[in-house]
Amino acid sequence: MGGETDTQKKPKGSYPVHAPKPVGQLISNIYRDRIKQFTAGGQYEKYNLLAMMNEGVASGEPHVKLSVWDAPDLSRPTFDEAVSHEFKPTHVGTWFGPSWSTHWFKVVLTVPADLRDKDLLELHWDANNEGMVWSAEGHPLQGLTGGGERVEWILPEAFRDGEPHTIYIEMACNGMFGCAPGGDSIQPPDPNKYFQLRKADIVAVNPDARQLFIDMWILGDAAREFPRDSLEQHRALTLANDIINAFELGSKESIRTCRRMAQAYLGPNVDSHRVYDVASGGGPPVVFAIGHCHIDSCWLWPWAETRRKVARSWSNQCDLMDRYPEHHFACSQAQQYKWLEQDYPYVFDRVKEKVRQGRFHPIGGSWVEHDTNMPSGESLVRQFLYGQRYFESRFGRRCQTFWLPDTFGYSSQIPQLCRLAGMDRFLTQKLSWNNINNFPHTTFNWVALDGSQVLCHMPPSETYTAEAHFGDVRRSVQRHKVTAAEAPRGSTSRSCAAAAA
């Protein structure tokens, strides 16, 4: 009852009164799925990170005014020809086609007052097909891919004044891999495919939320790629779920908190070019990567479409270099450079400037990425003769690396021809895809019949279009097959991955 005092002496000893509570084990597949759900669409997208990716959207008139001119007879007119015609009003939801046709849009943008002070403003344009953004002065600025990939164009600061500003978008009625029906890209193309303009919005993007999306992508990859029940997987899995627990819907500060938490795994320089700095990383680099855009000169689309693909892709790379000075990009095929020079002199001048700066790297030394089994020796020699002559005449130097990532066979005399053309390095890939014979090396000396040799490299990630995500980097380390004895004096034995840009 009340007022009583317990005067009984408690025994002394180390035996605790309470038993330790059981510690639950993380069931990794459940928590990996939770990471996916944090950034996935569907039933959770109104409550997860996707709900905070944007801070505002302006759609339709008066903010986004659209009109269009349809080029006749599957023609691909120039900018000057297109803008000389009358443009008719159109709107989101309209279908355009058929396959391979071209449609020019006049887009008049007026940023509303409530978005003008936001950190990042973009035009999001998606018709599930390729396109090019042009300035009102007729300068090609950036390519668009469609289908949710590369659908954004950053609005210039001058567009924040509340006044109408005009750009043009050249729509190509084909996807990245042509116009094949269904999901098999190598089927014969559907000649009557139509594409719906699904989005044309001014979007105020939350940069912190977008970066957290990438942080979680990397952490999720680590949780999936590291061995099950390993310490590395446990750290990634635990931190990713701690970040999800710290996230508060509607709180921008919680996103910044989540990003700081991610730095415990990703490092403090993840938002800076210093993330690539050897000195700040505490050790030598193990994997090297360079941007690369592999464009078949003729494959699943008309010959004339390749010329536009080159301009779209390479203008994107120049734009990325303007925003990220550490970005480097390599591309081959003198023929494609010549097309760019002829059709898009503005983009070609941008490329030449990036080459002069040492960030855009012409490679390959040949006129196109060619087969080496069927052509004669004379044909192969002329590939190098015309290719190297073009590169030297336009950029002041010849290529040092022969680049054939997509060829299906190799002449035994390639090392001799490379040496005669002034190249001592060779990159390829398809040999590693053999489903019968597993090639034993990724970096090695290839010796021709006459004794000529080149340093040959096949990216250990076993693709020439790597996305440089966690799995690609891990495979580049684990599958690299070279020994010090095999590598020639003065060469590197570290692995290299060519990343798609």
MOCORZI-V968156 format. One record per pair of residues at least 24 apart in sequence whose ideal C-beta (glycine too) atoms are under 8 Angstrom apart, sorted by sequence separation. I is the first residue (numbers start at 0). J is the second residue. D is the distance in Angstrom with one decimal. If there is no record, write none. Layout:
I,J,D
I,J,D
This chain:
65,89,5.1
170,194,7.7
215,239,6.4
218,242,7.5
292,316,7.0
397,421,5.0
398,422,6.2
399,423,6.5
400,424,4.3
401,425,4.7
402,426,5.3
403,427,5.0
404,428,4.4
405,429,6.5
472,496,7.2
65,90,6.1
76,101,7.0
125,150,4.3
143,168,7.3
238,263,6.3
328,353,7.7
336,361,6.9
397,422,7.8
399,424,6.0
400,425,7.0
401,426,7.4
404,429,7.4
471,496,5.9
65,91,7.6
69,95,7.6
73,99,5.1
75,101,5.3
124,150,5.9
140,166,7.9
238,264,5.4
290,316,6.5
309,335,4.7
313,339,6.5
364,390,6.9
400,426,6.2
431,457,5.3
73,100,5.5
74,101,6.7
76,103,7.7
123,150,5.5
124,151,7.9
148,175,8.0
215,242,6.9
430,457,6.4
471,498,7.4
67,95,7.8
73,101,7.6
123,151,5.4
124,152,7.0
146,174,6.7
214,242,7.8
425,453,4.7
427,455,7.1
122,151,7.0
135,164,7.8
145,174,6.7
146,175,7.9
235,264,6.5
290,319,7.7
309,338,5.8
310,339,6.1
314,343,7.8
317,346,7.1
330,359,7.6
361,390,5.3
424,453,6.1
425,454,7.2
426,455,7.6
428,457,5.6
432,461,7.0
467,496,6.5
70,100,6.7
121,151,4.4
122,152,4.7
135,165,4.6
145,175,7.9
234,264,6.7
305,335,7.5
309,339,5.4
328,358,7.0
330,360,7.5
331,361,7.5
333,363,7.6
423,453,5.6
424,454,5.0
425,455,4.6
426,456,5.3
427,457,5.9
428,458,6.3
431,461,4.9
59,90,7.4
69,100,7.3
70,101,4.2
95,126,6.8
121,152,6.3
135,166,6.4
144,175,5.8
211,242,7.9
327,358,5.3
328,359,5.5
329,360,4.2
330,361,7.0
331,362,5.1
332,363,6.2
379,410,6.8
414,445,5.2
422,453,7.1
423,454,6.5
424,455,7.7
425,456,7.4
426,457,7.4
465,496,4.9
467,498,4.0
59,91,7.3
70,102,6.8
121,153,5.4
122,154,6.2
134,166,6.3
135,167,7.2
306,338,4.5
310,342,6.7
314,346,4.9
317,349,4.3
326,358,6.7
327,359,7.8
328,360,6.7
329,361,7.9
330,362,6.9
331,363,3.0
333,365,7.2
334,366,5.4
335,367,8.0
371,403,7.3
413,445,7.4
414,446,6.4
415,447,4.3
424,456,7.3
426,458,7.7
454,486,7.8
465,497,6.4
466,498,6.6
58,91,7.3
69,102,5.3
70,103,6.8
120,153,7.3
121,154,6.3
133,166,6.5
134,167,7.8
305,338,7.5
306,339,7.9
310,343,4.4
313,346,6.1
317,350,6.5
320,353,5.6
327,360,6.6
329,362,5.0
332,365,7.4
333,366,5.1
334,367,5.1
361,394,5.7
364,397,6.6
379,412,7.9
383,416,6.4
387,420,5.7
414,447,3.9
415,448,7.5
418,451,4.7
428,461,7.3
454,487,6.1
464,497,7.7
465,498,4.9
466,499,6.2
68,102,7.3
119,153,7.2
120,154,4.3
132,166,6.0
133,167,4.2
324,358,7.8
331,365,7.3
332,366,7.2
333,367,7.7
364,398,3.8
368,402,7.0
369,403,7.7
379,413,8.0
383,417,7.9
387,421,6.6
413,447,6.9
415,449,5.2
417,451,7.7
418,452,8.0
428,462,6.9
463,497,5.0
464,498,7.9
465,499,6.4
67,102,5.6
68,103,4.8
132,167,7.7
133,168,7.2
314,349,7.1
332,367,5.1
363,398,5.8
364,399,7.9
368,403,5.6
371,406,6.3
372,407,7.7
412,447,5.2
418,453,6.9
428,463,4.6
452,487,7.7
459,494,4.9
464,499,3.9
67,103,6.7
132,168,5.8
133,169,6.4
290,326,6.4
292,328,7.4
294,330,7.9
296,332,6.6
306,342,5.5
310,346,5.3
317,353,5.9
332,368,5.8
362,398,5.3
364,400,7.5
365,401,7.1
368,404,7.5
370,406,6.0
372,408,3.9
376,412,7.0
380,416,6.6
383,419,7.6
384,420,7.7
411,447,6.2
412,448,6.4
415,451,4.0
417,453,5.1
454,490,5.5
458,494,7.5
460,496,5.0
463,499,8.0
67,104,5.1
68,105,7.9
131,168,7.0
290,327,6.3
291,328,7.1
313,350,5.9
316,353,7.7
331,368,5.9
361,398,6.1
363,400,7.2
364,401,5.6
368,405,6.1
369,406,7.4
370,407,7.3
371,408,6.3
372,409,7.6
379,416,5.6
383,420,3.8
411,448,5.7
412,449,7.5
414,451,4.5
441,478,6.8
442,479,7.2
458,495,6.2
459,496,7.3
66,104,7.1
67,105,7.4
120,158,7.1
130,168,5.3
131,169,4.5
289,327,5.1
290,328,3.9
291,329,5.4
292,330,5.7
294,332,7.6
296,334,6.3
320,358,5.5
362,400,5.0
363,401,6.4
364,402,7.7
368,406,6.7
370,408,6.8
371,409,5.5
372,410,6.6
414,452,5.5
441,479,5.3
442,480,7.6
443,481,6.7
458,496,5.0
65,104,6.0
66,105,4.7
120,159,7.0
130,169,5.9
289,328,6.9
290,329,7.0
291,330,6.8
296,335,6.8
320,359,7.2
363,402,4.0
371,410,4.2
380,419,7.8
414,453,4.5
441,480,4.8
442,481,4.1
456,495,6.0
458,497,5.5
65,105,7.4
130,170,4.8
131,171,7.9
289,329,5.1
354,394,5.1
362,402,4.6
363,403,7.7
376,416,7.8
413,453,7.5
440,480,5.2
441,481,6.2
65,106,6.1
129,170,7.9
130,171,6.2
294,335,6.5
439,480,6.3
440,481,6.5
444,485,7.0
64,106,7.4
65,107,8.0
128,170,6.3
129,171,4.6
317,359,7.5
351,393,7.2
371,413,6.1
443,485,5.6
444,486,7.9
63,106,6.9
64,107,4.1
116,159,7.9
128,171,6.1
211,254,5.6
214,257,7.7
218,261,6.7
221,264,7.4
316,359,6.9
351,394,7.0
442,485,7.4
443,486,8.0
444,487,5.8
63,107,7.7
64,108,8.0
110,154,7.1
115,159,4.6
122,166,7.8
124,168,6.3
126,170,6.1
128,172,5.6
129,173,6.2
207,251,6.8
214,258,6.4
442,486,6.4
63,108,6.2
64,109,7.8
115,160,7.9
128,173,6.0
129,174,6.9
440,485,7.0
62,108,7.0
108,154,7.1
115,161,6.6
128,174,5.8
129,175,6.5
205,251,7.1
208,254,5.4
211,257,5.5
215,261,7.6
218,264,6.3
62,109,5.3
127,174,6.9
154,201,7.2
207,254,4.8
211,258,5.4
214,261,4.1
218,265,7.8
61,109,5.8
62,110,7.2
110,158,5.7
150,198,7.0
207,255,5.8
210,258,6.4
217,265,6.4
442,490,7.8
62,111,5.7
110,159,5.6
112,161,6.6
145,194,7.9
205,254,7.3
108,158,6.2
110,160,7.9
111,161,8.0
211,261,7.1
275,325,6.0
442,492,6.4
110,161,6.5
151,202,7.5
207,258,6.1
214,265,6.3
272,323,7.2
109,161,6.8
272,324,6.9
333,385,6.9
337,389,6.6
401,453,7.3
442,494,7.5
57,110,7.2
109,162,6.9
151,204,7.9
272,325,4.2
333,386,4.4
336,389,6.9
340,393,7.3
364,417,7.7
441,494,6.8
57,111,5.1
109,163,4.8
336,390,7.8
78,133,5.9
82,137,7.6
108,163,7.0
109,164,7.4
214,269,7.3
107,163,5.0
108,164,5.2
333,389,4.0
364,420,5.6
57,114,6.2
107,164,7.2
108,165,7.7
333,390,6.1
336,393,6.7
364,421,7.5
55,113,6.3
79,137,6.6
107,165,5.2
108,166,7.0
364,422,5.3
405,463,6.9
55,114,5.0
63,122,8.0
78,137,4.6
106,165,7.0
404,463,3.6
54,114,8.0
105,165,6.5
106,166,5.1
210,270,6.8
78,139,7.8
106,167,6.9
55,117,6.6
105,167,5.9
106,168,5.9
54,117,5.6
104,167,6.5
103,167,6.2
104,168,4.4
103,168,7.5
104,169,7.9
103,169,5.7
104,170,6.5
128,194,4.5
102,169,8.0
103,170,7.4
127,194,5.3
101,169,6.6
102,170,4.4
126,194,5.0
127,195,7.0
101,170,6.7
126,195,6.6
101,171,6.1
102,172,7.2
126,196,4.5
127,197,6.8
101,172,7.1
125,196,7.8
126,197,6.5
289,360,7.3
296,367,5.4
331,402,4.4
426,497,7.3
99,171,7.8
100,172,4.7
125,197,5.2
296,368,7.6
99,172,6.0
125,198,4.3
329,402,7.6
98,172,5.7
99,173,6.1
124,198,6.4
95,170,6.3
97,172,6.7
98,173,6.4
123,198,5.4
124,199,5.4
96,172,5.2
123,199,7.6
95,172,6.2
122,199,7.5
123,200,4.9
122,200,7.3
123,201,8.0
99,178,7.0
122,201,6.1
123,202,5.0
98,178,4.1
121,201,7.6
122,202,7.5
120,201,6.4
121,202,5.2
120,202,7.2
120,203,5.8
121,204,5.7
119,203,7.0
120,204,7.5
82,167,6.8
118,203,7.7
119,204,4.4
81,167,7.4
117,203,3.7
118,204,7.5
119,205,7.9
114,201,6.6
117,204,7.9
118,205,7.6
119,206,5.2
81,169,7.4
118,206,5.5
78,167,7.1
114,203,4.8
98,188,6.1
111,201,7.7
78,169,7.7
98,189,6.1
99,190,7.9
110,201,6.1
98,190,5.3
97,190,6.3
98,191,6.5
106,199,7.1
108,201,6.2
404,497,6.9
97,191,4.8
98,192,4.4
96,191,7.0
97,192,6.4
96,192,6.1
97,193,6.4
96,193,3.4
95,193,6.5
96,194,6.1
64,163,7.6
94,193,4.6
95,194,5.5
94,194,6.8
95,195,7.7
94,195,4.9
95,196,6.8
93,195,7.1
94,196,7.9
92,195,6.7
93,196,5.6
92,196,6.8
91,196,5.4
92,197,7.7
90,196,7.9
91,197,6.8
89,196,7.6
91,198,6.7
91,199,5.3
295,405,7.3
188,299,7.2
293,404,6.3
293,405,6.3
185,299,6.9
184,299,6.2
179,299,6.9
177,298,7.7
177,299,3.5
178,300,7.8
176,299,5.3
177,300,4.7
173,300,5.7
173,304,6.5
171,304,6.7
65,199,6.2
63,199,5.3
171,307,6.2
63,200,6.7
63,201,6.2
169,307,7.9
62,201,5.8
58,199,7.4
58,200,4.9
57,200,6.6
58,201,7.8
56,200,5.1
57,201,4.2
56,201,7.1
57,202,7.9
56,202,5.3
55,202,7.5
56,203,7.4
55,203,4.2
53,202,5.4
54,203,4.3
53,203,6.3
54,204,7.3
53,204,6.0
54,205,5.3
52,204,6.9
53,205,6.4
52,205,5.9
51,205,5.9
52,208,5.0
51,208,4.7
52,209,6.3
48,208,6.2
52,212,7.1
48,211,6.3
48,212,6.0
149,315,7.2
48,215,7.2
142,310,7.3
143,311,7.4
329,497,7.4
142,311,2.7
141,311,7.8
142,312,5.9
293,463,6.0
139,310,5.7
293,464,6.1
139,311,8.0
142,314,6.0
291,463,6.7
328,500,5.9
141,314,5.6
142,315,5.1
291,464,7.5
38,212,5.6
140,314,6.5
141,315,5.7
139,314,5.5
131,307,7.0
38,215,5.6
141,318,5.3
288,465,7.4
37,215,6.1
38,216,7.2
129,307,7.7
140,318,7.2
129,308,7.3
131,310,6.8
288,467,5.1
131,311,5.3
34,215,6.4
38,219,8.0
130,311,7.7
319,500,7.3
129,311,6.4
131,314,7.6
34,218,7.1
35,219,6.8
316,500,5.9
34,219,4.3
315,500,7.3
286,472,5.4
31,219,7.1
34,222,6.4
312,500,7.7
286,475,4.7
286,476,6.2
31,222,5.4
285,476,5.9
30,222,7.5
31,223,6.1
27,222,7.4
51,248,7.1
48,246,6.9
50,248,6.2
51,249,7.3
47,246,7.9
27,227,6.1
51,251,7.5
27,228,7.4
99,300,7.8
34,236,7.9
46,248,6.0
99,301,6.1
51,254,6.5
139,343,5.7
27,232,7.0
31,236,7.0
34,239,4.9
99,304,7.2
30,236,5.3
34,240,7.3
37,243,5.1
139,345,6.2
287,493,6.5
289,495,7.7
291,497,4.4
293,499,7.4
33,240,6.4
138,345,5.0
139,346,5.5
286,493,7.1
287,494,7.5
288,495,7.2
291,498,6.4
292,499,7.0
25,233,7.2
285,493,6.1
286,494,5.5
287,495,4.6
288,496,4.7
289,497,6.2
290,498,5.8
291,499,6.3
292,500,5.3
27,236,6.2
30,239,7.6
34,243,7.3
37,246,7.5
284,493,6.9
285,494,7.2
286,495,7.3
287,496,7.3
288,497,7.3
289,498,6.8
290,499,7.8
291,500,6.2
30,240,5.5
33,243,6.5
283,493,7.9
286,496,6.0
288,498,4.7
290,500,3.6
25,236,6.1
25,237,7.2
25,240,8.0
75,303,5.8
75,304,7.8
75,307,6.8
224,469,5.3
224,470,5.1
223,470,7.8
220,468,5.6
221,469,5.5
220,469,3.2
224,473,5.3
220,470,6.0
217,468,7.4
216,468,7.2
217,469,5.8
